[in-house]
């Protein structure tokens, strides 16, 4: 170390570049801290953001130490001061790494509590809350919190939490963008007759059945099922499907989708869907029969 200065390059440009590099670490780390603070205020904590905070803290520590070294060795000897600072910083980072490796700090649990607090305090509404992140990104603490929301949250929280709980793989789409598309498909659903008790289970069903109801669709309430629940005919375009809503959380398919090979009806943007008697009953779209008759 004593001969380190003598072994340094004599190129003035390289020496100045090293001095500038040591100088700019702190302001760049400060910009990162401000940016992270804004994001945390907007979206709250997440495990990866907590790791980002650790990285920013380490960068700020290096920046402060390097500024102190530059000030102490302002005229000469600043390189020796930086080398001494590096020894202390290396020891500090090693202790921090050991602390983070211990199970006493659970970033998933810390982030989960923060996100649930934001939800309960109204900082984020139930429809925009990222249930998928709890399912996949927050570890066991996130999954336990998601299960609690599915059981004891508000109606909207239960519906969306159950949808996230049932995910078999991590969606590749953005949650908020996906929710906008889900709500758009909810708006495409028309109930005949209007039945508030059926709307929630059918909306939850559409949340899972992402390919359905991208255009106008209709659900016709046929009344009680033979073994309980409500029978529903779901009509989309020229396809007709029978469903059984057996509980607020269960919508079952009662049979294969019945579709005519050459549709008799060509529905418009907002078709008129109706039931007409025919050897039983059949679905009519804009006054023309669609699908197969059923009892």
C-alpha positions as CSV (number, residue, x, y, z in Angstrom):
1,X,0.0,0.0,0.0
2,X,2.9,2.4,0.7
3,X,4.1,2.0,-2.9
4,X,0.6,2.2,-4.4
5,X,0.9,5.9,-5.3
6,X,4.2,5.2,-7.1
7,X,2.6,2.4,-9.1
8,X,-0.3,4.6,-10.3
9,X,-0.4,5.7,-13.9
10,X,1.3,9.0,-14.6
11,X,-1.3,10.0,-17.1
12,X,-2.9,13.1,-15.9
13,X,-6.2,12.3,-17.7
14,X,-6.5,9.0,-15.9
15,X,-5.8,10.5,-12.5
16,X,-8.4,13.3,-13.0
17,X,-10.9,10.7,-14.2
18,X,-10.4,8.6,-11.0
19,X,-10.9,11.8,-8.9
20,X,-14.1,12.7,-10.8
21,X,-15.4,9.1,-10.5
22,X,-14.9,9.2,-6.7
23,X,-16.7,12.6,-6.6
24,X,-19.8,11.7,-8.6
25,X,-20.8,8.5,-6.7
26,X,-22.6,10.4,-4.0
27,X,-24.8,12.7,-6.2
28,X,-25.7,9.8,-8.4
29,X,-26.7,7.7,-5.4
30,X,-28.7,10.7,-4.2
31,X,-30.6,10.8,-7.4
32,X,-31.3,7.1,-7.1
33,X,-32.5,7.6,-3.5
34,X,-34.9,10.4,-4.6
35,X,-36.2,8.3,-7.5
36,X,-36.8,5.3,-5.2
37,X,-38.5,7.5,-2.6
38,X,-41.0,8.7,-5.2
39,X,-41.7,5.2,-6.4
40,X,-42.2,3.9,-2.8
41,X,-44.6,6.8,-2.1
42,X,-46.6,5.8,-5.2
43,X,-46.5,2.0,-5.1
44,X,-45.3,1.0,-1.6
45,X,-42.7,-1.6,-0.6
46,X,-41.9,-4.7,-2.5
47,X,-39.1,-7.2,-1.9
48,X,-37.1,-6.1,-5.0
49,X,-37.5,-2.4,-3.9
50,X,-36.2,-3.2,-0.5
51,X,-33.1,-4.8,-2.2
52,X,-32.9,-1.6,-4.2
53,X,-32.9,0.4,-1.0
54,X,-30.0,-1.7,0.3
55,X,-28.0,-1.1,-2.9
56,X,-28.7,2.6,-2.7
57,X,-27.6,2.7,1.0
58,X,-24.4,1.0,0.1
59,X,-23.8,3.4,-2.8
60,X,-24.5,6.4,-0.5
61,X,-22.0,5.0,2.1
62,X,-19.3,4.8,-0.5
63,X,-20.2,8.2,-1.8
64,X,-19.9,9.8,1.6
65,X,-16.7,8.0,2.5
66,X,-15.1,9.0,-0.8
67,X,-16.1,12.7,-0.4
68,X,-14.5,12.6,3.1
69,X,-11.4,11.0,1.6
70,X,-11.2,13.7,-1.1
71,X,-11.6,16.5,1.5
72,X,-9.0,15.1,3.8
73,X,-6.5,14.5,1.0
74,X,-7.5,17.7,-1.0
75,X,-4.0,18.7,-2.0
76,X,-2.2,15.3,-1.9
77,X,-2.8,11.9,-0.6
78,X,-6.4,11.5,-1.5
79,X,-5.7,8.1,-3.0
80,X,-4.4,6.8,0.3
81,X,-7.5,8.1,2.0
82,X,-9.7,6.3,-0.5
83,X,-7.8,3.0,0.0
84,X,-8.3,3.3,3.8
85,X,-12.0,4.1,3.2
86,X,-12.3,1.0,1.0
87,X,-11.0,-1.3,3.8
88,X,-13.6,0.1,6.2
89,X,-16.4,-0.1,3.6
90,X,-15.5,-3.6,2.7
91,X,-15.8,-4.7,6.3
92,X,-19.2,-2.9,6.7
93,X,-20.6,-4.4,3.5
94,X,-19.5,-7.9,4.7
95,X,-21.4,-7.4,8.0
96,X,-24.4,-6.1,6.1
97,X,-24.4,-9.1,3.8
98,X,-24.2,-11.5,6.8
99,X,-27.1,-9.7,8.4
100,X,-29.2,-9.9,5.3
101,X,-28.5,-13.6,5.0
102,X,-30.0,-14.3,8.4
103,X,-33.7,-15.1,8.7
104,X,-34.4,-12.2,11.0
105,X,-35.1,-9.9,8.1
106,X,-38.0,-11.1,5.8
107,X,-38.4,-8.6,3.0
108,X,-41.5,-10.4,1.8
109,X,-43.2,-10.0,5.2
110,X,-42.1,-6.4,5.5
111,X,-43.4,-5.6,2.0
112,X,-46.7,-7.5,2.6
113,X,-47.5,-5.6,5.8
114,X,-46.8,-2.3,4.0
115,X,-49.0,-3.2,1.0
116,X,-51.9,-4.4,3.2
117,X,-51.7,-1.2,5.2
118,X,-51.9,0.8,2.0
119,X,-55.0,-1.2,1.0
120,X,-56.7,-0.8,4.4
121,X,-55.9,2.9,4.6
122,X,-57.3,3.7,1.1
123,X,-54.0,4.6,-0.5
124,X,-54.8,2.1,-3.2
125,X,-58.3,1.0,-4.1
126,X,-59.3,-2.7,-4.2
127,X,-59.5,-2.9,-8.0
128,X,-56.0,-1.5,-8.6
129,X,-54.3,-3.5,-5.8
130,X,-51.7,-5.9,-7.1
131,X,-53.0,-9.3,-5.9
132,X,-50.8,-11.1,-8.3
133,X,-47.7,-9.7,-6.7
134,X,-48.9,-11.1,-3.3
135,X,-49.4,-14.5,-5.0
136,X,-46.0,-14.8,-6.7
137,X,-43.5,-12.1,-5.5
138,X,-43.9,-11.7,-1.7
139,X,-43.2,-15.3,-0.6
140,X,-45.2,-17.1,2.1
141,X,-46.2,-13.9,3.8
142,X,-47.8,-12.6,0.6
143,X,-49.7,-15.8,0.0
144,X,-51.0,-15.9,3.6
145,X,-52.2,-12.3,3.3
146,X,-53.9,-13.1,-0.1
147,X,-55.7,-16.0,1.6
148,X,-56.9,-13.7,4.3
149,X,-58.2,-11.2,1.8
150,X,-60.0,-14.0,-0.1
151,X,-61.8,-15.0,3.1
152,X,-62.4,-11.8,5.0
153,X,-61.9,-8.8,2.7
154,X,-64.5,-6.7,1.0
155,X,-66.6,-8.2,-1.8
156,X,-64.3,-6.8,-4.4
157,X,-61.2,-7.8,-2.5
158,X,-62.5,-11.4,-2.1
159,X,-63.4,-11.7,-5.7
160,X,-60.0,-10.5,-7.0
161,X,-58.0,-12.2,-4.3
162,X,-59.6,-15.5,-5.2
163,X,-58.9,-15.0,-8.8
164,X,-55.2,-14.4,-8.0
165,X,-55.1,-17.4,-5.7
166,X,-56.3,-19.6,-8.5
167,X,-53.6,-18.6,-10.9
168,X,-51.5,-21.6,-12.0
169,X,-48.6,-19.5,-13.4
170,X,-47.3,-16.0,-13.1
171,X,-49.1,-13.8,-15.6
172,X,-46.9,-12.1,-18.1
173,X,-49.1,-9.0,-18.3
174,X,-49.2,-5.9,-16.2
175,X,-51.8,-6.3,-13.4
176,X,-53.3,-2.8,-13.7
177,X,-53.6,-3.0,-17.4
178,X,-55.1,-6.5,-17.1
179,X,-57.6,-5.2,-14.6
180,X,-58.7,-2.4,-17.0
181,X,-59.3,-5.1,-19.6
182,X,-61.2,-7.3,-17.1
183,X,-63.5,-4.4,-16.1
184,X,-64.1,-3.6,-19.8
185,X,-65.3,-7.2,-20.3
186,X,-67.5,-6.9,-17.2
187,X,-69.1,-3.9,-18.8
188,X,-69.8,-6.0,-21.9
189,X,-71.9,-8.4,-19.8
190,X,-75.7,-7.9,-19.8
191,X,-77.9,-9.9,-17.4
192,X,-81.5,-10.8,-18.4
193,X,-83.3,-10.2,-16.1
194,X,-81.0,-8.0,-14.0
195,X,-79.9,-10.0,-10.9
196,X,-77.3,-8.5,-8.6
197,X,-76.7,-11.9,-6.9
198,X,-75.6,-13.4,-10.3
199,X,-73.4,-10.5,-11.4
200,X,-70.6,-11.0,-8.9
201,X,-70.0,-14.7,-9.5
202,X,-70.3,-14.2,-13.3
203,X,-67.8,-11.3,-13.2
204,X,-65.4,-13.6,-11.2
205,X,-65.9,-16.3,-13.8
206,X,-65.1,-13.8,-16.6
207,X,-61.9,-12.8,-14.7
208,X,-60.7,-16.3,-15.1
209,X,-62.1,-17.0,-18.6
210,X,-60.1,-14.2,-20.2
211,X,-61.1,-15.0,-23.7
212,X,-64.8,-14.5,-23.1
213,X,-67.0,-11.4,-23.4
214,X,-64.5,-9.3,-25.3
215,X,-67.6,-8.0,-27.2
216,X,-71.2,-7.8,-26.1
217,X,-72.3,-11.0,-24.2
218,X,-75.6,-11.9,-22.4
219,X,-76.4,-14.1,-19.4
220,X,-80.0,-15.2,-19.2
221,X,-81.2,-16.4,-15.8
222,X,-83.3,-19.6,-16.3
223,X,-84.2,-19.9,-12.6
224,X,-83.3,-22.5,-9.9
225,X,-81.3,-25.6,-10.9
226,X,-82.6,-29.1,-10.2
227,X,-80.1,-29.6,-7.4
228,X,-79.8,-26.0,-6.3
229,X,-78.1,-22.9,-7.6
230,X,-79.2,-20.9,-10.6
231,X,-79.2,-22.0,-14.2
232,X,-77.8,-19.5,-16.7
233,X,-77.5,-19.4,-20.5
234,X,-74.4,-17.5,-21.6
235,X,-74.6,-16.1,-25.1
236,X,-71.7,-14.6,-26.9
237,X,-72.0,-14.0,-30.7
238,X,-73.4,-17.2,-32.1
239,X,-72.3,-19.5,-29.2
240,X,-74.6,-20.7,-26.5
241,X,-73.4,-22.3,-23.2
242,X,-75.3,-23.4,-20.2
243,X,-73.9,-22.6,-16.8
244,X,-74.8,-23.4,-13.2
245,X,-74.0,-20.8,-10.6
246,X,-74.0,-23.1,-7.5
247,X,-72.5,-20.5,-5.1
248,X,-71.1,-17.0,-5.1
249,X,-67.7,-18.6,-5.8
250,X,-68.6,-21.5,-8.2
251,X,-69.7,-21.3,-11.8
252,X,-69.9,-24.7,-13.5
253,X,-70.2,-25.5,-17.2
254,X,-73.3,-27.8,-17.6
255,X,-72.4,-29.1,-21.0
256,X,-70.4,-28.6,-24.2
257,X,-70.8,-25.3,-26.0
258,X,-73.6,-25.5,-28.6
259,X,-72.7,-23.6,-31.8
260,X,-74.4,-23.9,-35.2
261,X,-71.9,-24.6,-38.0
262,X,-73.5,-21.8,-40.2
263,X,-74.9,-19.2,-37.8
264,X,-78.4,-18.1,-38.7
265,X,-77.9,-14.8,-36.9
266,X,-75.2,-12.1,-37.5
267,X,-75.3,-10.1,-34.3
268,X,-74.6,-6.4,-34.4
269,X,-72.5,-4.5,-31.9
270,X,-75.3,-4.5,-29.3
271,X,-77.5,-7.5,-30.2
272,X,-81.0,-8.1,-28.8
273,X,-80.9,-11.5,-27.1
274,X,-84.2,-13.2,-26.1
275,X,-85.7,-16.6,-25.3
276,X,-88.6,-18.0,-27.4
277,X,-90.6,-21.2,-26.8
278,X,-89.7,-24.1,-29.1
279,X,-90.0,-27.8,-28.3
280,X,-88.5,-26.5,-25.1
281,X,-86.6,-23.3,-25.3
282,X,-84.0,-21.8,-27.7
283,X,-81.9,-18.7,-27.8
284,X,-82.7,-16.0,-30.3
285,X,-80.2,-13.3,-31.3
286,X,-81.8,-10.3,-33.0
287,X,-84.9,-12.4,-33.7
288,X,-83.1,-15.4,-35.2
289,X,-82.4,-18.8,-33.5
290,X,-78.9,-19.5,-32.4
291,X,-77.6,-22.8,-31.0
292,X,-79.5,-25.8,-30.1
293,X,-82.8,-25.9,-28.1
294,X,-82.7,-27.0,-24.5
295,X,-85.2,-27.8,-21.7
